[in-house]
């Protein structure tokens, strides 16, 4: 049996931090951490009307919340909504 040359690929959240936009942050995401919820008034800005918050379970037990426009509620989780559980390490 051949040795594994590449680690298993996982879902990765990538965002560029403001204000300088000089570097990206990478977070390994294990899957959804719950259902999408409506954002509280003033919680999210510049995302459009009726924004939603999608909670993601990140590596090491952390939780990341991603905001999306209400019109994109069904698309916001992406493949995480239908993906299989992450492989055991």
Biopython code that builds the backbone (N, CA, C, O; Angstrom):
import numpy as np
from Bio.PDB.StructureBuilder import StructureBuilder

atoms = [
    (1, "UNK", "N", (0.841, -1.169, 0.000)),
    (1, "UNK", "CA", (0.000, 0.000, 0.000)),
    (1, "UNK", "C", (0.896, 1.245, 0.000)),
    (1, "UNK", "O", (1.850, 1.328, 0.773)),
    (2, "UNK", "N", (0.594, 2.173, -0.839)),
    (2, "UNK", "CA", (1.396, 3.395, -0.962)),
    (2, "UNK", "C", (1.179, 4.302, 0.242)),
    (2, "UNK", "O", (0.086, 4.362, 0.805)),
    (3, "UNK", "N", (2.221, 4.993, 0.618)),
    (3, "UNK", "CA", (2.115, 5.944, 1.723)),
    (3, "UNK", "C", (1.306, 7.156, 1.264)),
    (3, "UNK", "O", (1.358, 7.553, 0.100)),
    (4, "UNK", "N", (0.568, 7.726, 2.192)),
    (4, "UNK", "CA", (-0.227, 8.909, 1.871)),
    (4, "UNK", "C", (0.712, 10.105, 1.756)),
    (4, "UNK", "O", (1.421, 10.446, 2.703)),
    (5, "UNK", "N", (0.707, 10.731, 0.589)),
    (5, "UNK", "CA", (1.584, 11.867, 0.356)),
    (5, "UNK", "C", (0.919, 13.190, 0.711)),
    (5, "UNK", "O", (1.601, 14.162, 1.039)),
    (6, "UNK", "N", (-0.405, 13.232, 0.648)),
    (6, "UNK", "CA", (-1.134, 14.470, 0.902)),
    (6, "UNK", "C", (-2.069, 14.258, 2.080)),
    (6, "UNK", "O", (-2.684, 13.197, 2.191)),
    (7, "UNK", "N", (-2.188, 15.233, 2.952)),
    (7, "UNK", "CA", (-3.154, 15.115, 4.048)),
    (7, "UNK", "C", (-4.570, 15.191, 3.490)),
    (7, "UNK", "O", (-4.779, 15.640, 2.363)),
    (8, "UNK", "N", (-5.528, 14.754, 4.277)),
    (8, "UNK", "CA", (-6.919, 14.842, 3.845)),
    (8, "UNK", "C", (-7.317, 16.306, 3.710)),
    (8, "UNK", "O", (-6.927, 17.143, 4.525)),
    (9, "UNK", "N", (-8.080, 16.602, 2.697)),
    (9, "UNK", "CA", (-8.508, 17.968, 2.445)),
    (9, "UNK", "C", (-9.767, 18.245, 3.249)),
    (9, "UNK", "O", (-10.675, 17.416, 3.324)),
    (10, "UNK", "N", (-9.802, 19.424, 3.846)),
    (10, "UNK", "CA", (-10.960, 19.835, 4.630)),
    (10, "UNK", "C", (-11.505, 21.133, 4.069)),
    (10, "UNK", "O", (-10.875, 21.770, 3.225)),
    (11, "UNK", "N", (-12.689, 21.525, 4.545)),
    (11, "UNK", "CA", (-13.243, 22.818, 4.165)),
    (11, "UNK", "C", (-12.455, 23.902, 4.882)),
    (11, "UNK", "O", (-12.141, 23.775, 6.065)),
    (12, "UNK", "N", (-12.143, 24.959, 4.166)),
    (12, "UNK", "CA", (-11.360, 26.049, 4.729)),
    (12, "UNK", "C", (-12.081, 27.363, 4.465)),
    (12, "UNK", "O", (-12.457, 27.661, 3.331)),
    (13, "UNK", "N", (-12.266, 28.137, 5.509)),
    (13, "UNK", "CA", (-12.820, 29.474, 5.381)),
    (13, "UNK", "C", (-11.652, 30.433, 5.190)),
    (13, "UNK", "O", (-10.702, 30.422, 5.973)),
    (14, "UNK", "N", (-11.720, 31.265, 4.150)),
    (14, "UNK", "CA", (-10.653, 32.221, 3.854)),
    (14, "UNK", "C", (-11.271, 33.609, 3.803)),
    (14, "UNK", "O", (-12.266, 33.832, 3.113)),
    (15, "UNK", "N", (-10.680, 34.534, 4.533)),
    (15, "UNK", "CA", (-11.121, 35.913, 4.415)),
    (15, "UNK", "C", (-9.929, 36.836, 4.487)),
    (15, "UNK", "O", (-8.892, 36.507, 5.063)),
    (16, "UNK", "N", (-10.101, 38.003, 3.885)),
    (16, "UNK", "CA", (-9.060, 39.017, 3.873)),
    (16, "UNK", "C", (-9.417, 40.066, 4.905)),
    (16, "UNK", "O", (-10.497, 40.655, 4.858)),
    (17, "UNK", "N", (-8.502, 40.300, 5.843)),
    (17, "UNK", "CA", (-8.776, 41.210, 6.939)),
    (17, "UNK", "C", (-8.645, 42.666, 6.496)),
    (17, "UNK", "O", (-7.694, 43.047, 5.815)),
    (18, "UNK", "N", (-9.620, 43.458, 6.901)),
    (18, "UNK", "CA", (-9.581, 44.899, 6.643)),
    (18, "UNK", "C", (-8.779, 45.557, 7.758)),
    (18, "UNK", "O", (-8.632, 44.905, 8.791)),
    (19, "UNK", "N", (-8.270, 46.713, 7.674)),
    (19, "UNK", "CA", (-8.486, 47.662, 6.591)),
    (19, "UNK", "C", (-7.428, 47.589, 5.500)),
    (19, "UNK", "O", (-7.658, 48.108, 4.408)),
    (20, "UNK", "N", (-6.295, 46.977, 5.742)),
    (20, "UNK", "CA", (-5.202, 47.021, 4.766)),
    (20, "UNK", "C", (-5.292, 45.941, 3.697)),
    (20, "UNK", "O", (-4.741, 46.116, 2.610)),
    (21, "UNK", "N", (-5.967, 44.835, 3.970)),
    (21, "UNK", "CA", (-6.146, 43.747, 3.010)),
    (21, "UNK", "C", (-4.825, 43.138, 2.557)),
    (21, "UNK", "O", (-4.696, 42.707, 1.411)),
    (22, "UNK", "N", (-3.839, 43.102, 3.460)),
    (22, "UNK", "CA", (-2.522, 42.583, 3.120)),
    (22, "UNK", "C", (-2.384, 41.073, 3.289)),
    (22, "UNK", "O", (-1.524, 40.458, 2.658)),
    (23, "UNK", "N", (-3.216, 40.472, 4.130)),
    (23, "UNK", "CA", (-3.040, 39.038, 4.354)),
    (23, "UNK", "C", (-4.378, 38.349, 4.549)),
    (23, "UNK", "O", (-5.365, 38.966, 4.950)),
    (24, "UNK", "N", (-4.390, 37.072, 4.261)),
    (24, "UNK", "CA", (-5.585, 36.257, 4.422)),
    (24, "UNK", "C", (-5.512, 35.482, 5.723)),
    (24, "UNK", "O", (-4.429, 35.128, 6.189)),
    (25, "UNK", "N", (-6.656, 35.225, 6.298)),
    (25, "UNK", "CA", (-6.770, 34.345, 7.461)),
    (25, "UNK", "C", (-7.411, 33.051, 6.984)),
    (25, "UNK", "O", (-8.374, 33.084, 6.217)),
    (26, "UNK", "N", (-6.895, 31.922, 7.424)),
    (26, "UNK", "CA", (-7.412, 30.604, 7.053)),
    (26, "UNK", "C", (-7.905, 29.892, 8.301)),
    (26, "UNK", "O", (-7.207, 29.850, 9.314)),
    (27, "UNK", "N", (-9.112, 29.329, 8.229)),
    (27, "UNK", "CA", (-9.679, 28.589, 9.353)),
    (27, "UNK", "C", (-10.195, 27.261, 8.825)),
    (27, "UNK", "O", (-11.021, 27.234, 7.913)),
    (28, "UNK", "N", (-9.712, 26.153, 9.393)),
    (28, "UNK", "CA", (-10.217, 24.830, 9.023)),
    (28, "UNK", "C", (-11.599, 24.666, 9.633)),
    (28, "UNK", "O", (-11.767, 24.806, 10.845)),
    (29, "UNK", "N", (-12.582, 24.371, 8.806)),
    (29, "UNK", "CA", (-13.971, 24.271, 9.253)),
    (29, "UNK", "C", (-14.409, 22.812, 9.229)),
    (29, "UNK", "O", (-14.232, 22.109, 8.235)),
    (30, "UNK", "N", (-14.987, 22.373, 10.353)),
    (30, "UNK", "CA", (-15.461, 20.991, 10.450)),
    (30, "UNK", "C", (-16.879, 20.820, 9.940)),
    (30, "UNK", "O", (-17.245, 19.727, 9.507)),
    (31, "UNK", "N", (-17.678, 21.859, 9.979)),
    (31, "UNK", "CA", (-19.064, 21.771, 9.517)),
    (31, "UNK", "C", (-19.903, 22.858, 10.151)),
    (31, "UNK", "O", (-19.380, 23.788, 10.765)),
    (32, "UNK", "N", (-21.202, 22.733, 9.996)),
    (32, "UNK", "CA", (-22.117, 23.691, 10.596)),
    (32, "UNK", "C", (-22.179, 23.475, 12.098)),
    (32, "UNK", "O", (-22.103, 22.341, 12.570)),
    (33, "UNK", "N", (-22.317, 24.562, 12.853)),
    (33, "UNK", "CA", (-22.413, 24.472, 14.312)),
    (33, "UNK", "C", (-23.841, 24.745, 14.773)),
    (33, "UNK", "O", (-24.072, 24.971, 15.961)),
    (34, "UNK", "N", (-24.779, 24.729, 13.872)),
    (34, "UNK", "CA", (-26.174, 24.987, 14.194)),
    (34, "UNK", "C", (-26.898, 25.540, 12.984)),
    (34, "UNK", "O", (-26.357, 25.577, 11.879)),
    (35, "UNK", "N", (-28.125, 25.966, 13.209)),
    (35, "UNK", "CA", (-28.949, 26.519, 12.139)),
    (35, "UNK", "C", (-28.630, 28.000, 11.931)),
    (35, "UNK", "O", (-28.210, 28.696, 12.855)),
    (36, "UNK", "N", (-28.836, 28.461, 10.706)),
    (36, "UNK", "CA", (-28.699, 29.889, 10.423)),
    (36, "UNK", "C", (-29.790, 30.632, 11.184)),
    (36, "UNK", "O", (-30.907, 30.138, 11.336)),
    (37, "UNK", "N", (-29.450, 31.824, 11.658)),
    (37, "UNK", "CA", (-30.424, 32.627, 12.404)),
    (37, "UNK", "C", (-30.435, 34.038, 11.846)),
    (37, "UNK", "O", (-29.483, 34.474, 11.198)),
    (38, "UNK", "N", (-31.520, 34.742, 12.104)),
    (38, "UNK", "CA", (-31.628, 36.137, 11.686)),
    (38, "UNK", "C", (-30.703, 36.983, 12.556)),
    (38, "UNK", "O", (-30.605, 36.763, 13.764)),
    (39, "UNK", "N", (-30.038, 37.934, 11.949)),
    (39, "UNK", "CA", (-29.150, 38.833, 12.697)),
    (39, "UNK", "C", (-29.984, 39.827, 13.491)),
    (39, "UNK", "O", (-31.055, 40.250, 13.055)),
    (40, "UNK", "N", (-29.481, 40.189, 14.654)),
    (40, "UNK", "CA", (-30.131, 41.212, 15.473)),
    (40, "UNK", "C", (-29.944, 42.573, 14.803)),
    (40, "UNK", "O", (-28.969, 42.772, 14.079)),
    (41, "UNK", "N", (-30.871, 43.516, 15.037)),
    (41, "UNK", "CA", (-30.700, 44.854, 14.461)),
    (41, "UNK", "C", (-29.369, 45.475, 14.901)),
    (41, "UNK", "O", (-29.058, 45.506, 16.091)),
    (42, "UNK", "N", (-28.596, 45.962, 13.948)),
    (42, "UNK", "CA", (-27.312, 46.584, 14.227)),
    (42, "UNK", "C", (-26.160, 45.615, 14.403)),
    (42, "UNK", "O", (-25.022, 46.054, 14.569)),
    (43, "UNK", "N", (-26.410, 44.310, 14.374)),
    (43, "UNK", "CA", (-25.348, 43.312, 14.557)),
    (43, "UNK", "C", (-24.451, 43.200, 13.325)),
    (43, "UNK", "O", (-23.250, 42.961, 13.449)),
    (44, "UNK", "N", (-25.029, 43.370, 12.144)),
    (44, "UNK", "CA", (-24.309, 43.212, 10.887)),
    (44, "UNK", "C", (-24.561, 44.447, 10.028)),
    (44, "UNK", "O", (-25.681, 44.954, 9.968)),
    (45, "UNK", "N", (-23.525, 44.921, 9.374)),
    (45, "UNK", "CA", (-23.659, 46.094, 8.506)),
    (45, "UNK", "C", (-23.188, 45.764, 7.097)),
    (45, "UNK", "O", (-22.317, 44.915, 6.907)),
    (46, "UNK", "N", (-23.757, 46.426, 6.131)),
    (46, "UNK", "CA", (-23.369, 46.343, 4.716)),
    (46, "UNK", "C", (-23.469, 44.944, 4.113)),
    (46, "UNK", "O", (-22.653, 44.565, 3.272)),
    (47, "UNK", "N", (-24.474, 44.177, 4.545)),
    (47, "UNK", "CA", (-24.680, 42.849, 3.969)),
    (47, "UNK", "C", (-25.992, 42.797, 3.198)),
    (47, "UNK", "O", (-26.255, 41.824, 2.491)),
    (48, "UNK", "N", (-26.811, 43.826, 3.325)),
    (48, "UNK", "CA", (-28.100, 43.847, 2.658)),
    (48, "UNK", "C", (-29.215, 43.759, 3.680)),
    (48, "UNK", "O", (-28.979, 43.798, 4.888)),
    (49, "UNK", "N", (-30.422, 43.642, 3.181)),
    (49, "UNK", "CA", (-31.566, 43.576, 4.084)),
    (49, "UNK", "C", (-31.740, 42.165, 4.635)),
    (49, "UNK", "O", (-31.409, 41.179, 3.976)),
    (50, "UNK", "N", (-32.257, 42.088, 5.839)),
    (50, "UNK", "CA", (-32.536, 40.812, 6.519)),
    (50, "UNK", "C", (-31.327, 39.874, 6.550)),
    (50, "UNK", "O", (-31.436, 38.739, 6.088)),
    (51, "UNK", "N", (-30.188, 40.307, 7.076)),
    (51, "UNK", "CA", (-29.010, 39.428, 7.107)),
    (51, "UNK", "C", (-29.211, 38.225, 8.023)),
    (51, "UNK", "O", (-29.978, 38.277, 8.985)),
    (52, "UNK", "N", (-28.511, 37.147, 7.706)),
    (52, "UNK", "CA", (-28.535, 35.932, 8.516)),
    (52, "UNK", "C", (-27.123, 35.634, 9.005)),
    (52, "UNK", "O", (-26.140, 36.041, 8.387)),
    (53, "UNK", "N", (-27.037, 34.921, 10.116)),
    (53, "UNK", "CA", (-25.765, 34.498, 10.691)),
    (53, "UNK", "C", (-25.702, 32.980, 10.589)),
    (53, "UNK", "O", (-26.607, 32.283, 11.049)),
    (54, "UNK", "N", (-24.629, 32.471, 9.985)),
    (54, "UNK", "CA", (-24.418, 31.029, 9.833)),
    (54, "UNK", "C", (-23.267, 30.634, 10.755)),
    (54, "UNK", "O", (-22.139, 31.076, 10.539)),
    (55, "UNK", "N", (-23.524, 29.801, 11.791)),
    (55, "UNK", "CA", (-22.448, 29.377, 12.690)),
    (55, "UNK", "C", (-21.679, 28.187, 12.117)),
    (55, "UNK", "O", (-22.276, 27.224, 11.635)),
    (56, "UNK", "N", (-20.359, 28.264, 12.175)),
    (56, "UNK", "CA", (-19.502, 27.196, 11.673)),
    (56, "UNK", "C", (-18.636, 26.661, 12.812)),
    (56, "UNK", "O", (-18.134, 27.435, 13.627)),
    (57, "UNK", "N", (-18.462, 25.350, 12.869)),
    (57, "UNK", "CA", (-17.568, 24.723, 13.843)),
    (57, "UNK", "C", (-16.176, 24.683, 13.239)),
    (57, "UNK", "O", (-15.959, 24.088, 12.184)),
    (58, "UNK", "N", (-15.242, 25.322, 13.918)),
    (58, "UNK", "CA", (-13.872, 25.406, 13.413)),
    (58, "UNK", "C", (-12.972, 24.432, 14.163)),
    (58, "UNK", "O", (-13.371, 23.830, 15.159)),
    (59, "UNK", "N", (-11.759, 24.294, 13.664)),
    (59, "UNK", "CA", (-10.774, 23.396, 14.249)),
    (59, "UNK", "C", (-10.500, 23.766, 15.702)),
    (59, "UNK", "O", (-10.418, 24.951, 16.027)),
    (60, "UNK", "N", (-10.358, 22.794, 16.568)),
    (60, "UNK", "CA", (-10.038, 23.038, 17.968)),
    (60, "UNK", "C", (-11.228, 23.424, 18.822)),
    (60, "UNK", "O", (-11.043, 23.883, 19.949)),
    (61, "UNK", "N", (-12.450, 23.252, 18.320)),
    (61, "UNK", "CA", (-13.631, 23.566, 19.102)),
    (61, "UNK", "C", (-14.087, 25.012, 19.008)),
    (61, "UNK", "O", (-15.051, 25.392, 19.671)),
    (62, "UNK", "N", (-13.422, 25.822, 18.206)),
    (62, "UNK", "CA", (-13.825, 27.217, 18.045)),
    (62, "UNK", "C", (-15.091, 27.312, 17.200)),
    (62, "UNK", "O", (-15.457, 26.370, 16.497)),
    (63, "UNK", "N", (-15.741, 28.447, 17.282)),
    (63, "UNK", "CA", (-16.950, 28.691, 16.504)),
    (63, "UNK", "C", (-16.778, 30.017, 15.772)),
    (63, "UNK", "O", (-16.374, 31.017, 16.365)),
    (64, "UNK", "N", (-17.090, 30.015, 14.478)),
    (64, "UNK", "CA", (-16.996, 31.200, 13.646)),
    (64, "UNK", "C", (-18.395, 31.477, 13.106)),
    (64, "UNK", "O", (-19.074, 30.568, 12.627)),
    (65, "UNK", "N", (-18.822, 32.729, 13.184)),
    (65, "UNK", "CA", (-20.119, 33.106, 12.639)),
    (65, "UNK", "C", (-19.903, 33.939, 11.390)),
    (65, "UNK", "O", (-19.144, 34.908, 11.399)),
    (66, "UNK", "N", (-20.583, 33.551, 10.307)),
    (66, "UNK", "CA", (-20.465, 34.220, 9.024)),
    (66, "UNK", "C", (-21.801, 34.871, 8.697)),
    (66, "UNK", "O", (-22.850, 34.238, 8.814)),
    (67, "UNK", "N", (-21.763, 36.137, 8.288)),
    (67, "UNK", "CA", (-22.982, 36.851, 7.927)),
    (67, "UNK", "C", (-23.205, 36.770, 6.425)),
    (67, "UNK", "O", (-22.261, 36.791, 5.635)),
    (68, "UNK", "N", (-24.478, 36.678, 6.050)),
    (68, "UNK", "CA", (-24.851, 36.647, 4.637)),
    (68, "UNK", "C", (-26.165, 37.393, 4.468)),
    (68, "UNK", "O", (-26.932, 37.543, 5.418)),
    (69, "UNK", "N", (-26.414, 37.854, 3.260)),
    (69, "UNK", "CA", (-27.680, 38.518, 2.968)),
    (69, "UNK", "C", (-28.815, 37.512, 3.112)),
    (69, "UNK", "O", (-28.639, 36.322, 2.854)),
    (70, "UNK", "N", (-29.968, 37.998, 3.521)),
    (70, "UNK", "CA", (-31.130, 37.128, 3.699)),
    (70, "UNK", "C", (-31.495, 36.378, 2.432)),
    (70, "UNK", "O", (-31.961, 35.240, 2.500)),
    (71, "UNK", "N", (-31.289, 37.002, 1.266)),
    (71, "UNK", "CA", (-31.588, 36.341, -0.008)),
    (71, "UNK", "C", (-30.672, 35.146, -0.248)),
    (71, "UNK", "O", (-31.012, 34.253, -1.025)),
    (72, "UNK", "N", (-29.522, 35.121, 0.408)),
    (72, "UNK", "CA", (-28.553, 34.041, 0.226)),
    (72, "UNK", "C", (-28.607, 33.006, 1.345)),
    (72, "UNK", "O", (-27.682, 32.204, 1.477)),
    (73, "UNK", "N", (-29.652, 33.002, 2.144)),
    (73, "UNK", "CA", (-29.769, 32.086, 3.289)),
    (73, "UNK", "C", (-29.525, 30.638, 2.879)),
    (73, "UNK", "O", (-28.825, 29.915, 3.587)),
    (74, "UNK", "N", (-30.072, 30.207, 1.780)),
    (74, "UNK", "CA", (-29.916, 28.819, 1.346)),
    (74, "UNK", "C", (-28.535, 28.510, 0.802)),
    (74, "UNK", "O", (-28.093, 27.362, 0.853)),
    (75, "UNK", "N", (-27.845, 29.519, 0.281)),
    (75, "UNK", "CA", (-26.527, 29.307, -0.302)),
    (75, "UNK", "C", (-25.387, 29.521, 0.682)),
    (75, "UNK", "O", (-24.278, 29.039, 0.455)),
    (76, "UNK", "N", (-25.642, 30.231, 1.762)),
    (76, "UNK", "CA", (-24.573, 30.595, 2.702)),
    (76, "UNK", "C", (-23.800, 29.401, 3.251)),
    (76, "UNK", "O", (-22.572, 29.463, 3.304)),
    (77, "UNK", "N", (-24.458, 28.315, 3.663)),
    (77, "UNK", "CA", (-23.675, 27.179, 4.188)),
    (77, "UNK", "C", (-22.872, 26.452, 3.128)),
    (77, "UNK", "O", (-21.945, 25.713, 3.461)),
    (78, "UNK", "N", (-23.205, 26.642, 1.857)),
    (78, "UNK", "CA", (-22.480, 25.991, 0.777)),
    (78, "UNK", "C", (-22.540, 24.478, 0.893)),
    (78, "UNK", "O", (-23.575, 23.911, 1.242)),
    (79, "UNK", "N", (-21.433, 23.840, 0.599)),
    (79, "UNK", "CA", (-21.380, 22.380, 0.638)),
    (79, "UNK", "C", (-21.389, 21.828, 2.059)),
    (79, "UNK", "O", (-21.580, 20.628, 2.257)),
    (80, "UNK", "N", (-21.185, 22.696, 3.051)),
    (80, "UNK", "CA", (-21.196, 22.214, 4.443)),
    (80, "UNK", "C", (-22.560, 21.644, 4.816)),
    (80, "UNK", "O", (-22.655, 20.762, 5.670)),
    (81, "UNK", "N", (-23.601, 22.140, 4.185)),
    (81, "UNK", "CA", (-24.947, 21.670, 4.501)),
    (81, "UNK", "C", (-25.169, 20.236, 4.060)),
    (81, "UNK", "O", (-26.022, 19.546, 4.618)),
    (82, "UNK", "N", (-24.422, 19.774, 3.073)),
    (82, "UNK", "CA", (-24.623, 18.425, 2.550)),
    (82, "UNK", "C", (-23.374, 17.547, 2.670)),
    (82, "UNK", "O", (-23.391, 16.390, 2.248)),
    (83, "UNK", "N", (-22.303, 18.080, 3.234)),
    (83, "UNK", "CA", (-21.063, 17.309, 3.259)),
    (83, "UNK", "C", (-21.108, 16.235, 4.342)),
    (83, "UNK", "O", (-21.852, 16.325, 5.318)),
    (84, "UNK", "N", (-20.303, 15.246, 4.132)),
    (84, "UNK", "CA", (-20.167, 14.161, 5.108)),
    (84, "UNK", "C", (-19.383, 14.658, 6.309)),
    (84, "UNK", "O", (-18.668, 15.654, 6.206)),
    (85, "UNK", "N", (-19.502, 13.984, 7.448)),
    (85, "UNK", "CA", (-18.706, 14.396, 8.606)),
    (85, "UNK", "C", (-17.219, 14.323, 8.299)),
    (85, "UNK", "O", (-16.794, 13.520, 7.469)),
    (86, "UNK", "N", (-16.410, 15.169, 8.975)),
    (86, "UNK", "CA", (-14.976, 15.163, 8.693)),
    (86, "UNK", "C", (-14.346, 13.831, 9.082)),
    (86, "UNK", "O", (-14.809, 13.172, 10.012)),
    (87, "UNK", "N", (-13.297, 13.434, 8.378)),
    (87, "UNK", "CA", (-12.628, 12.182, 8.701)),
    (87, "UNK", "C", (-11.978, 12.258, 10.078)),
    (87, "UNK", "O", (-11.517, 13.318, 10.502)),
    (88, "UNK", "N", (-11.948, 11.137, 10.761)),
    (88, "UNK", "CA", (-11.289, 11.112, 12.081)),
    (88, "UNK", "C", (-9.785, 11.182, 11.886)),
    (88, "UNK", "O", (-9.245, 10.698, 10.891)),
    (89, "UNK", "N", (-9.128, 11.789, 12.846)),
    (89, "UNK", "CA", (-7.673, 12.004, 12.737)),
    (89, "UNK", "C", (-6.909, 10.902, 13.417)),
    (89, "UNK", "O", (-5.679, 10.918, 13.425)),
]
sb = StructureBuilder()
sb.init_structure("model")
sb.init_model(0)
sb.init_chain("A")
sb.init_seg("    ")
for serial, (resi, resn, name, xyz) in enumerate(atoms, 1):
    if name == "N":
        sb.init_residue(resn, " ", resi, " ")
    sb.init_atom(name, np.array(xyz, "f"), 0.0, 1.0, " ", f" {name:<3s}", serial, name[0])
structure = sb.get_structure()
